[in-house]
Amino acid sequence: MTTRLMTIKRTLLALALGIVTSCAQSENPTNIQEHAMNIVMEIDGIELPGTLNDSAAARDFAAMLPLTLTLEDYASTEKISDLPGKLSTVGSPSGTAAKAGDITYYAPWGNLAIFYKPFHHASGLIKLGSFDKGAQGLMFNGKKNVVIRVVE
């Protein structure tokens, strides 16, 4: 093979690797907080401030806001509610563990899950953000209507 042909092949390989690397970095979960969005959930007249990350799923969720939901308990660990539509899972990890105050999307069921207790790693669980003061206001029995909206 000629020196010129080898140089061209190396240049093309370097360009291809650069493109692949830059694409991978754009969906890197460590970059998710770059454009976080502030939200508030109103429950029983109390406003709970929170922050959504910049994942595709969180952006889809934010596009649904404002949203009135009925939260109900699930497994004495989280409050859940159906969403009006599916959220994108592009670029999301295959699962995550949750902490108290985490706002998540459970992709297999298509529902919102807000944790008031820690929970082990679960496949299909995608973190959308968290409430600034943890699980405050989520310890209630029965069902409650809430409004979640973006804070301008």
PyMOL commands that set and color helices and strands:
alter all, ss='L'
color gray80, all
select helices_A, chain A and resi 3-26+29-35+56-64
alter helices_A, ss='H'
color red, helices_A
select strands_A, chain A and resi 37-43+46-52+67-74+78-82+95-98+102-106+111-115+119-123+125-131+144-150
alter strands_A, ss='S'
color yellow, strands_A
deselect
rebuild
show_as cartoon
